[in-house]
Amino acid sequence: MLVILNGMLAITIFQASFLPTYNNSWRRRSVEQRSEGFASNSRDELLSLALTMRHFLKKVPLSKDNAFVRLVAIATAGSGLVYKLDSEDSDRSIRVSIPPLSHYTSSSSWGIPDAITTSPFSSSSPSRHGYPSLSFTSVTSGPTPNPNKEPPFKDTNDSPKPCCGCLGRDTIANAAARVGPAVVNLSVPKGFQGLTVGKSIGSGTIIDDDGTILTCAHVVVDFQGFTSSSKGKVDVTLQDGRTFEGTVVNADLHSDIAIVKISSKTPLPTAKLGSSSSLRPGDWVVAMGCPLSLQNTITAGIVSCVDRKSSDLGLGGMRREYLQTDCAINAGNSGGPLVNIDGEVIGVNIMKVLAADGLSFSVPIDSVSKIIEHFKTNGRVVRPWLGLKMLDLNDMIVAQLKEKDFMFPDVTKGVLVPMVSPGSPAERAGFRPGDVVVEFEGKPVASIKEVIEIMGDKVGKPLKVVVKRGKNTCITLTVIPEEANPDM
């Protein structure tokens, strides 16, 4: 026989309704039936259980103030599971298992004894009334809940917190919100022979609270110098509606980076510069700016390439590298920031391919930071020029070159020199086509970027270079770099 008593409600209903009826019926039973002990009658067991429960409730210590509350707390702590162990050869017994009262069981504020298992009803011997014996045991269904633990259901209005490096519902919006107030709209009148014939529009980012704005050179200057009608003046509009007249402080036409300065008596929003060296293809980025003078415009995409070379785009002159993304940018986006999901500027949007969609390019912020340092130190960007065309080597290229020329030097890394400009510092130093640069200023080199970093702004200073030639001949050359022509 299995009976489930659901808390205080079941006990109360059982006592109020069932017991009187059963008592009257029990009194009418014959003496012979009672003498047989009612071994086969389940109603006897229910009567015994009810009487025992009533006796138990009388023994529970209650106070006048909160007697009912404490009683309900004990009864509703969980459903009582009652089962009967009965056999012809053993004493009848009923076992009542009460689940633990969670973290309220041992709470002294409720005034409930900590150990219910020490109830006076715990006994293995038959009671003096001849009722089945009862034993109270705690049924543990799992670890005690932590009262400080968060509830299983949260407010649906709260945004879920994404894991580190994951893209959440508000990730892009939050990144844009951090940089957005510092993005400005730039407008420069275009002139021809002293007459204003139009405007050049673009974007910029306030990177210092002193009013320093980072933008593109082609937005604020032309390639013959400052536009004659503007005289180096730029109209600057912030997202909050404030307008200023800015001045072009520095511009580098080779990298297409410029600095504009504004003055404000009130605080200016600024954006934080990040790092582009840790970017990988596939990373999420946000392009911000004012295309067609439409302020507060953002587009999102991924990094397609982290080191797109200027030669890949058919651009002449000195070697440059760009970040390639698939963010949508249009006229007016030039000079605006490229932002990572942490809300940091990691590039300056500079151009797009007109005949294709999803091909946009930005100057990496690491390169921009070096340019800004040159502006502060020299007022311009100083670039050493050697007159070498260089190519990074790897195992595959080296194997292919060895197939074509078995005398090619045995190298695993280095920088190949396929061409030397006539009359250049490199030609005067003795460089030849086919040389492999393996050491520069005492440091092993494996890429053009490393050579450029070692040279820095060392113009007019002799540099020691170790090259390998056919038959593994090592030669040390001394070259004196010259300053590059900005128009190259």
Backbone hydrogen bonds, N-H to C=O, Kabsch-Sander energy under -0.5 kcal/mol:
donor,donor_aa,acceptor,acceptor_aa,energy
3,V,82,V,-1.9
5,L,3,V,-0.6
5,L,80,G,-1.9
6,N,4,I,-0.7
7,G,5,L,-1.5
10,A,6,N,-1.5
11,I,7,G,-1.4
12,T,8,M,-2.7
13,I,9,L,-2.5
14,F,10,A,-2.2
15,Q,11,I,-2.2
16,A,12,T,-2.7
17,S,13,I,-2.4
18,F,13,I,-0.9
18,F,14,F,-0.7
19,L,14,F,-1.6
21,T,17,S,-0.7
22,Y,18,F,-2.4
23,N,19,L,-2.8
24,N,20,P,-2.1
25,S,21,T,-2.1
26,W,22,Y,-2.6
27,R,23,N,-2.2
28,R,24,N,-1.3
29,R,26,W,-1.0
34,R,30,S,-1.7
35,S,31,V,-2.0
36,E,32,E,-1.1
37,G,34,R,-1.6
38,F,33,Q,-0.9
39,A,36,E,-0.7
41,N,38,F,-1.1
42,S,40,S,-0.6
44,D,41,N,-0.6
45,E,41,N,-0.7
46,L,42,S,-1.6
47,L,43,R,-2.3
48,S,44,D,-2.4
49,L,45,E,-2.3
50,A,46,L,-2.5
51,L,47,L,-2.6
52,T,48,S,-2.2
53,M,49,L,-2.6
54,R,50,A,-2.4
55,H,51,L,-2.2
56,F,52,T,-2.4
57,L,53,M,-2.5
58,K,54,R,-1.5
59,K,55,H,-1.0
60,V,56,F,-0.8
70,R,66,N,-2.2
71,L,67,A,-2.3
72,V,68,F,-2.5
73,A,69,V,-2.1
74,I,70,R,-2.1
75,A,71,L,-2.4
76,T,72,V,-3.2
77,A,74,I,-0.7
78,G,75,A,-0.7
80,G,5,L,-2.3
81,L,97,S,-1.8
82,V,3,V,-1.8
82,V,80,G,-0.7
83,Y,81,L,-0.5
83,Y,95,R,-1.4
84,K,1,M,-1.4
85,L,93,S,-1.9
86,D,84,K,-0.7
90,S,87,S,-0.7
93,S,85,L,-1.2
94,I,133,S,-2.4
95,R,83,Y,-1.8
96,V,94,I,-0.5
96,V,135,S,-1.3
97,S,81,L,-1.9
97,S,95,R,-0.6
98,I,96,V,-0.6
98,I,137,T,-1.8
104,Y,101,L,-1.6
105,T,101,L,-0.7
105,T,102,S,-0.9
107,S,104,Y,-1.1
108,S,106,S,-0.6
110,W,107,S,-1.1
111,G,108,S,-1.0
112,I,107,S,-0.7
116,I,114,D,-0.8
118,T,115,A,-1.1
119,S,116,I,-1.5
122,S,119,S,-2.0
123,S,121,F,-0.6
123,S,134,L,-1.4
127,S,131,Y,-1.3
130,G,127,S,-1.5
133,S,92,R,-0.9
134,L,121,F,-0.5
135,S,94,I,-0.6
137,T,96,V,-1.2
137,T,135,S,-0.6
139,V,98,I,-1.1
140,T,138,S,-0.7
141,S,139,V,-0.7
149,K,146,N,-1.7
154,K,152,P,-0.5
158,D,155,D,-1.7
166,C,163,C,-2.5
168,G,166,C,-0.7
171,T,168,G,-0.8
174,N,170,D,-2.8
175,A,171,T,-2.1
176,A,172,I,-2.5
177,A,173,A,-2.0
178,R,174,N,-1.5
179,V,175,A,-1.1
180,G,176,A,-3.1
182,A,179,V,-1.9
183,V,180,G,-1.8
184,V,204,G,-2.4
185,N,237,T,-2.6
186,L,202,G,-2.7
187,S,235,D,-1.8
188,V,200,S,-2.5
190,K,198,G,-3.6
192,F,195,L,-2.6
195,L,192,F,-1.3
197,V,190,K,-2.8
197,V,195,L,-0.6
198,G,190,K,-1.0
200,S,188,V,-3.5
201,I,199,K,-0.6
202,G,186,L,-2.2
203,S,334,S,-2.9
204,G,184,V,-1.6
205,T,214,L,-1.9
206,I,182,A,-2.5
207,I,205,T,-0.7
207,I,212,T,-2.3
208,D,212,T,-0.9
211,G,208,D,-1.9
213,I,260,V,-3.2
214,L,205,T,-3.0
215,T,258,A,-2.2
217,A,256,D,-0.8
219,V,216,C,-0.7
220,V,216,C,-0.9
221,V,217,A,-2.5
222,D,225,G,-2.1
224,Q,225,G,-0.5
225,G,222,D,-1.7
230,S,227,T,-0.6
231,K,227,T,-2.1
232,G,227,T,-0.5
233,K,230,S,-1.1
234,V,246,G,-2.6
235,D,187,S,-2.7
236,V,234,V,-0.6
236,V,244,F,-3.0
237,T,185,N,-2.2
238,L,242,R,-3.0
239,Q,181,P,-0.5
241,G,238,L,-1.6
244,F,236,V,-2.8
246,G,234,V,-3.9
246,G,244,F,-0.7
247,T,261,K,-2.2
248,V,232,G,-2.3
249,V,247,T,-0.6
249,V,259,I,-2.6
250,N,259,I,-1.3
252,D,257,I,-3.1
253,L,251,A,-0.6
256,D,252,D,-1.5
257,I,252,D,-1.5
258,A,215,T,-2.3
259,I,250,N,-2.9
260,V,213,I,-2.4
261,K,247,T,-2.6
262,I,211,G,-1.5
271,A,206,I,-2.1
274,G,345,V,-2.9
279,L,276,S,-1.0
282,G,303,V,-2.6
283,D,280,R,-2.2
285,V,301,G,-2.6
286,V,339,V,-2.8
287,A,299,T,-3.0
288,M,337,P,-2.2
289,G,297,T,-1.7
290,C,332,G,-1.0
292,L,331,A,-2.7
293,S,290,C,-1.9
294,L,291,P,-2.2
295,Q,293,S,-1.1
297,T,289,G,-1.6
298,I,296,N,-0.5
299,T,287,A,-2.3
301,G,285,V,-2.4
303,V,283,D,-2.2
304,S,302,I,-0.5
304,S,324,Q,-3.2
305,C,324,Q,-1.8
308,R,322,Y,-2.3
309,K,307,D,-0.5
310,S,320,R,-2.5
312,D,309,K,-0.8
313,L,309,K,-0.7
313,L,310,S,-0.7
314,G,311,S,-1.0
315,L,310,S,-2.5
322,Y,308,R,-2.4
323,L,362,S,-3.1
324,Q,305,C,-2.9
324,Q,322,Y,-0.5
325,T,360,S,-2.4
326,D,302,I,-1.5
329,I,327,C,-0.6
333,N,330,N,-2.8
335,G,349,N,-3.2
336,G,333,N,-2.6
338,L,347,G,-2.6
339,V,286,V,-3.2
339,V,337,P,-0.5
340,N,344,E,-2.3
341,I,284,W,-0.5
343,G,340,N,-1.9
345,V,272,K,-2.9
346,I,338,L,-3.1
346,I,344,E,-0.5
347,G,338,L,-1.0
348,V,363,V,-1.6
349,N,336,G,-2.7
350,I,361,F,-2.5
351,M,361,F,-1.5
353,V,359,L,-2.0
354,L,352,K,-0.6
356,A,353,V,-1.2
360,S,325,T,-2.4
361,F,351,M,-2.7
362,S,323,L,-2.1
363,V,348,V,-2.4
365,I,346,I,-1.7
368,V,364,P,-1.8
369,S,365,I,-2.6
370,K,366,D,-1.4
371,I,367,S,-1.8
372,I,368,V,-2.6
373,E,369,S,-1.9
374,H,370,K,-2.0
375,F,371,I,-2.3
376,K,372,I,-2.2
377,T,373,E,-2.3
378,N,374,H,-3.1
379,G,374,H,-1.1
379,G,375,F,-0.9
380,R,374,H,-0.8
382,V,380,R,-0.6
383,R,381,V,-0.6
385,W,482,E,-3.1
389,K,419,M,-2.3
390,M,388,L,-0.5
391,L,416,L,-1.8
393,L,414,G,-1.9
398,V,394,N,-2.6
399,A,395,D,-2.2
400,Q,396,M,-2.0
401,L,397,I,-2.5
402,K,398,V,-2.2
403,E,399,A,-1.4
404,K,400,Q,-1.4
405,D,401,L,-2.4
408,F,405,D,-2.0
411,V,409,P,-1.2
415,V,437,V,-1.9
416,L,391,L,-2.9
417,V,435,D,-2.7
419,M,389,K,-0.9
421,S,387,G,-2.8
424,S,421,S,-1.6
426,A,386,L,-2.5
428,R,424,S,-2.0
429,A,425,P,-1.5
430,G,426,A,-0.8
430,G,427,E,-0.8
431,F,426,A,-2.3
434,G,417,V,-3.6
435,D,417,V,-0.5
435,D,432,R,-1.8
436,V,468,K,-1.9
437,V,415,V,-3.1
437,V,435,D,-0.5
438,V,436,V,-0.6
438,V,466,V,-2.3
439,E,466,V,-1.5
440,F,443,K,-2.8
441,E,464,K,-3.4
443,K,440,F,-1.5
445,V,438,V,-1.4
451,V,447,S,-1.3
452,I,448,I,-2.5
453,E,449,K,-2.3
454,I,450,E,-2.0
455,M,451,V,-2.2
456,G,452,I,-2.3
458,K,455,M,-2.4
459,V,457,D,-1.4
460,G,481,P,-2.4
463,L,479,V,-2.6
465,V,477,L,-3.0
466,V,439,E,-2.5
467,V,465,V,-0.5
467,V,475,I,-2.9
468,K,436,V,-2.4
469,R,473,T,-2.5
471,K,407,M,-1.5
472,N,469,R,-1.0
473,T,469,R,-0.8
473,T,470,G,-0.9
475,I,467,V,-2.6
477,L,465,V,-3.5
477,L,475,I,-0.6
479,V,463,L,-2.3
479,V,477,L,-0.5
482,E,385,W,-2.1
484,A,383,R,-3.3
488,M,485,N,-2.2
